[in-house]
């Protein structure tokens, strides 16, 4: 760099008193205030603060230490999703111009409408409960990743809908209606629907992430956006596999950041939920003068007794078996259309290749006993 | 391509995605839906006014980001901060930075809360777009301050400033108030009262001032943010009409919220009034005229006339906001000058052109009530600094130093006894808000009480450490190191030269 006069030099090299390595960290770290919320909720958890570590059972020594491996912030998120949106539109446009839908075998067409349209409800339910995570998770780094993931899920629900409208033209609305009817009333979807309803009533935001991104989604998204690609091509459908490749990119990221988060959590031996205040520079904080006066004292809430790893283990035990059951029970949809695909085998492959190794990475030994 | 109309297509993509749960109780998924007494009969008929799909959203927003960050990069690369007409502008930008930017972030979390808890898909899709927008605003604003912070004081520990400083309790308590309300109240508070009624006056005059003084980056922040606000305003209007039309029993509840949030919004805009009237050396418009245009004409005389048919009357105490328009920015600037030794952005000694402009724009009030106060600083810039801690309003948390607009030589301060304690308020507007929900407002965090309880540590140094800045970063601008650095920086670039043509 050329000589720069001293008067033009910045007075500090880093914008903030806390170190940041890149633009993502500049706009992400210390965004959420941790102290001195003014009021407590009028209707929900009336003894909790606005940003309160008690919204989850897990504890970490620094909530702001989590980093999204892809470092997405609003600029990079919208830029990358713009590309994906244009690619998806391009796929539909080419399919229409080349008459690709006409080359798809009837049997696959009927199956795919019965399979892909109900699953837009699954994506949407995930998006809804992630908004709960966005509100209650601790710290901007975690909730920011949840925000973009929720938006991705809404996007995928819309892409699945667009696809249905494209395939069947004027009958599109009826197909979506039928998809919803299957989702609500067909026995093959009952367990998955019930699973998502239980996710929607889960209050611990970290548990929601386990239920969605550790348990059910790796299993079902492998079927939806990866393993059916070859089958679809066999029936002359190139549209679904091309769209699935883009969805798989989003899904890979959502699993990647969730894995990074729970690795951090599982390896964190912190036992006090108030430990994180030290990392924020409040090591000598005596507490809030209102505690015990106008507000209850949050320190009187008993500490969680289990370690993070034990809590995660408990959650995996709670969510993974019904997740496997819910996905495997989709098999009749394939069978009734004569599509040769074993969901059970797909789930088994994903468990062995993806889910178990990932859990091992978090120090969690888990095997389903079939 | 299917022959569906755009409207039908949009509906197909964004409606009917949620189902009536079969294995769990609806109220377990939506535990807050009945808490506030709002009744919803047929929410399906409500339309999201902007019809924005995922694809449209990311394409439009990525384009906006691209343009904005190009302007930012050019500003940063070409010494943009040295090219503005007067560096005191940055003191105003600092105020905006540490007050408004965290508010954007709170709004982000808040919109997710609303969308999660209101079981109406049209509303939810719009609120979730807005949740992303608010994160965008927080980030494009913080990028401006990240660059400024390398050259100017006061911003480098903004998170601590936001958590602990008295000044920040004003916007923070506002958003905390909405975050702790039920989801429908939060929707009316932010989408209608804040966005629909006040957001024009927040971003348009301030962006115009930024452009007038030559802060091209901040002008772009303002305009780019405002382009999203158009969507938020439309949501606010749709949400309000929906609640009013769904059930007559909603009307008194909504009226109560409009009363509360109109005044709540109006009060946090006091600082915006100083950012319009005082900090820019070249002014685009006065607070008084902006208020007349955006609030009196458009909202009070326009919108509330339309709402009359629902049985909605103009918000309580709205006459006071009109009366106060000739005093607002001056009274607020006086407060800021009183406490500028304990704030992260500085006051400044008014210059002859300031006196001239303020007298001309405010012929009835400025010379008579306020100029003598500011002239006290001619000999010593700290002459008006108030010793001790301010008594602040228990609702808006601004020091109780607003004059009664009917008798400007007297303070407007109000007192209420509640549960054996006396509570102070800056105005009848804030007092009335307290009386509606005293149990909520007695919870407020008052930094002075925290300080006296020892939370800030034993010494003044500890206190400033807690605030996130040092005493040198406070006080008056033209006698500050920021100003002197800025002058030297300009000299180095040759920007101090003036050229004559003969």
Interface residues (C-beta under 8 A of the other chain):
Chain A: X5 X7 X8 X10 X11 X12 X13 X14 X15 X16 X17 X18 X23 X26 X27 X30 X31 X32 X33 X34 X35 X36 X37 X38 X39 X40 X41 X42 X43 X44 X50 X73 X74 X75 X78 X79 X81 X82 X84 X85 X86 X88 X89 X96 X120 X121 X124 X125 X127 X128 X129 X131 X132 X134 X135 X140 X143 X144 X147 X150 X151 X154 X155 X157 X158 X159 X161 X162 X165 X166 X168 X169 X170 X172 X173 X176 X177 X180 X183 X184 X193 X194 X197 X198 X200 X201 X281 X284 X285 X286 X287 X288 X289 X290 X294 X295
Chain B: X1 X2 X3 X4 X8 X9 X12 X13 X14 X16 X17 X18 X19 X20 X21 X22 X23 X24 X28 X29 X31 X32 X35 X36 X53 X54 X55 X58 X59 X61 X62 X63 X65 X66 X69 X79 X102 X105 X108 X109 X110 X112 X113 X115 X116 X124 X125 X128 X131 X132 X135 X136 X138 X139 X140 X142 X143 X145 X146 X147 X149 X150 X151 X152 X155 X156 X157 X158 X159 X160 X162 X163 X164 X169 X172 X173 X176 X177 X179 X180 X181 X182 X440 X441 X442 X443 X444 X445 X449 X450 X453 X454 X455 X457 X468 X485 X488 X489 X491 X492 X493
